């Protein structure tokens, strides 16, 4: 608990230092005009019903047997983007999430400095940001087809359920071309407090798109202790044919934890129906998590409102994937 308090103080100090830096830049040069911040608020409410049948396997309620209904505010995110001069953009985002029950949590607190003077499309990101790995693990919730992130994102170190990739402190170089994006970063390892010395994780991601085909590769080199490192490799691809799109992704974890997912969707004006299947394994041959066979409908009501309805079959009571299902109705409002 003491370490968590220090970590929270460090994050708040980081956000304050970045904001102070913006003000300092403006004072140091009267000719520098700092544009007014652009604020955004994202609120998510979820109604989740969990239903299970069949005999219990492995002890009382071991597979979540029984029916329950949960509803309420999932999270509220408040973010601001500040233009500090012609080459720097500061982003700060905090989240009030019911699942944390610890007040506001700092998510983003970083500065992006343009390096177009060196190479067009090159920039440097410094601060706390979401790790760039995989197909949608670093996407924002409103960019997802499904109500929640894929279960295979749990393969990546530090993953938080229904949040995708973790937010970590570090530095990242981004290079964008017309059809290719390359990102490389060094970030503070989440396990450094439990090991001797300061540890860094290294992340690389490349995404290429041309016409109706997109391909991507990701790599996450994780520091775990002074003599052991684990490497996580991700590969993803998308194929679009008219209104239909097929997304495939695999994540191969360094500890023999692998995950695979496929999603078939169709863009029909403001409606996007989709079906998917996720599964994962460990080196011992056991399931990483319960398989997920799902279907959903994403309705982009307008630019500010989104409704997603998902049905996920996860099982397995007596090995039957249809024995456990979860219905999620999610509302998003962007103010």
Secondary structure, DSSP 8 states (H G I E B T S, - for coil): -HHHHHHHHHHHHHHHHHHHHHHHHHHH-TT--B---EEEEEEEEEEEEEEE-S---SSTTTT--S-EEEEEEEEEEEEEEEEBSSSEEEEEEEEEETTT-SSEEEEEEEEEEE-TTTSTTEEEEEEEEE---SSSTTS-GGG-SSSS--GGGGGSTT-BTTTBS-EEEEEEEEEE-SSEEEEEEEEE-TTGGGSSS--EEEEEEEEEEETTEEEEEEEEEEEEETTEEEEEEEEEEEEEETTEEEEEEEEE-TTS-EEEEEEEEEEETTEEEEEEEEEEE-TTSSBSS--EEEEEEEEEEETTEEEEEEEEE---BTTBGGGEEEEEEEEEEE-
